[in-house]
């Protein structure tokens, strides 16, 4: 499922997640190294034409990781202090590389104007999670998975 599918199924959650990612430029991407251990890297992301895009420098380790194993986790920059307006948001899924000459990559280049050459990955979502504090009392966790409505858990 792509970003448009989440936006259609759960528009409020999708809007909150986009706002959290839009609040800052740099976020944290987790990929898997050749030996299976985790690697975290800084990344800029784009929500464009119903997709969540990950753009990377040519030959970057995170791009090579995703070519080898497409699983990723992405966490929005929490910002300064502990305010985290909108909560903590994370996206998990698989990244699919988009090659040169593909219309979607050309549209991305036209809109974003990234330095070239670069790797571009379209994401397929497997989970979106938002965690926040409600009324200074409850820790609220919202979890969305494709084909299933958002599940909300509250605890004190």
C-alpha positions as CSV (number, residue, x, y, z in Angstrom):
1,X,0.0,0.0,0.0
2,X,1.2,3.5,-0.8
3,X,0.7,6.8,0.9
4,X,-2.5,7.5,-1.0
5,X,-4.0,4.3,0.3
6,X,-3.4,5.4,3.9
7,X,-4.7,8.9,3.1
8,X,-7.9,7.4,1.8
9,X,-8.4,4.8,4.6
10,X,-7.3,7.0,7.5
11,X,-7.1,10.7,6.5
12,X,-6.7,12.1,10.0
13,X,-3.8,9.9,10.8
14,X,-2.2,10.5,7.4
15,X,-2.6,14.3,7.8
16,X,-1.0,14.3,11.3
17,X,1.9,12.2,10.1
18,X,2.5,14.4,7.1
19,X,2.5,17.5,9.4
20,X,5.0,15.9,11.8
21,X,7.4,15.1,8.9
22,X,6.8,18.6,7.4
23,X,7.8,20.3,10.7
24,X,11.5,19.5,10.1
25,X,13.6,18.7,7.1
26,X,15.8,15.9,8.5
27,X,14.5,12.6,9.8
28,X,16.0,9.2,10.7
29,X,15.9,6.2,8.4
30,X,16.7,2.7,9.7
31,X,17.9,0.1,7.2
32,X,19.6,-3.3,7.4
33,X,23.3,-3.8,6.8
34,X,24.7,-6.8,4.9
35,X,25.2,-8.7,8.2
36,X,21.6,-7.9,9.3
37,X,22.5,-5.3,11.9
38,X,20.6,-2.0,11.9
39,X,22.0,1.2,10.3
40,X,20.4,4.6,11.0
41,X,20.9,7.5,8.7
42,X,19.6,11.0,8.3
43,X,17.2,11.6,5.4
44,X,14.9,14.0,3.8
45,X,11.5,12.7,2.7
46,X,8.8,13.9,0.3
47,X,5.1,13.3,0.1
48,X,4.2,13.8,-3.5
49,X,1.5,12.5,-5.8
50,X,0.1,10.0,-3.3
51,X,3.5,8.5,-2.6
52,X,6.1,8.8,0.2
53,X,9.5,9.2,-1.5
54,X,13.0,8.6,-0.2
55,X,15.8,10.3,-2.2
56,X,19.5,9.5,-1.6
57,X,22.9,10.3,-2.9
58,X,24.4,7.9,-5.4
59,X,26.1,5.0,-3.8
60,X,25.1,5.9,-0.3
61,X,25.1,3.1,2.2
62,X,21.4,3.4,3.0
63,X,20.6,3.1,-0.7
64,X,22.8,0.0,-1.0
65,X,21.1,-1.4,2.1
66,X,17.7,-0.9,0.5
67,X,18.7,-2.4,-2.8
68,X,19.8,-5.5,-0.9
69,X,16.9,-5.6,1.6
70,X,14.0,-3.2,1.0
71,X,12.7,-3.2,4.6
72,X,13.0,0.2,6.4
73,X,11.7,2.1,9.4
74,X,11.4,5.9,9.3
75,X,11.0,8.2,12.3
76,X,10.1,11.8,12.2
77,X,12.4,14.3,13.8
78,X,11.0,14.9,17.3
79,X,12.4,18.5,17.3
80,X,13.9,20.4,20.2
81,X,13.0,19.5,23.8
82,X,10.1,17.1,24.6
83,X,7.2,19.0,23.1
84,X,6.7,16.8,20.0
85,X,3.5,18.6,18.9
86,X,1.4,15.9,17.1
87,X,3.3,13.1,18.8
88,X,6.0,10.7,17.8
89,X,5.4,9.2,14.3
90,X,7.1,6.2,12.6
91,X,6.6,4.5,9.3
92,X,7.7,1.0,8.4
93,X,7.6,-0.7,5.0
94,X,9.5,-1.6,1.9
95,X,11.4,0.7,-0.4
96,X,11.2,0.1,-4.2
97,X,13.8,1.8,-6.3
98,X,12.6,3.9,-9.2
99,X,15.0,3.8,-12.2
100,X,16.0,6.6,-14.6
101,X,13.6,7.0,-17.5
102,X,10.5,6.1,-15.4
103,X,7.9,8.9,-15.6
104,X,7.5,9.0,-11.8
105,X,11.2,9.8,-11.4
106,X,11.0,12.5,-14.0
107,X,8.0,14.0,-12.2
108,X,9.9,13.9,-8.9
109,X,12.9,15.6,-10.5
110,X,10.7,18.4,-12.0
111,X,9.0,19.0,-8.6
112,X,12.0,18.6,-6.2
113,X,15.0,19.5,-8.4
114,X,17.4,17.2,-6.5
115,X,21.1,17.2,-7.3
116,X,21.7,14.4,-9.9
117,X,22.5,11.6,-10.1
118,X,20.5,10.2,-7.2
119,X,18.6,7.1,-5.9
120,X,14.9,7.4,-5.6
121,X,12.7,4.9,-3.7
122,X,8.9,4.7,-3.6
123,X,7.6,3.3,-0.3
124,X,5.2,0.5,0.3
125,X,3.8,0.9,3.8
126,X,3.4,-2.0,6.3
127,X,2.8,0.0,9.4
128,X,2.3,3.6,10.6
129,X,2.5,4.4,14.3
130,X,1.7,7.6,16.2
131,X,2.4,7.9,19.9
132,X,1.4,10.9,22.0
133,X,0.3,12.0,25.5
134,X,-3.3,12.9,26.0
135,X,-4.4,15.2,28.9
136,X,-1.1,14.7,30.7
137,X,-2.6,11.3,31.8
138,X,-2.6,8.8,29.0
139,X,0.0,7.5,26.6
140,X,-1.9,6.9,23.4
141,X,-0.6,4.7,20.6
142,X,-2.3,4.6,17.2
143,X,-1.3,1.8,14.9
144,X,-2.3,1.4,11.2
145,X,-1.6,-1.6,9.1
146,X,-2.9,-2.1,5.5
147,X,-6.4,-3.4,5.3
148,X,-7.1,-2.9,9.0
149,X,-8.6,0.2,10.7
150,X,-6.4,2.2,13.1
151,X,-6.1,0.5,16.4
152,X,-5.8,2.8,19.4
153,X,-4.3,1.8,22.7
154,X,-4.4,4.0,25.9
155,X,-2.6,3.4,29.1
156,X,-1.8,5.4,32.2
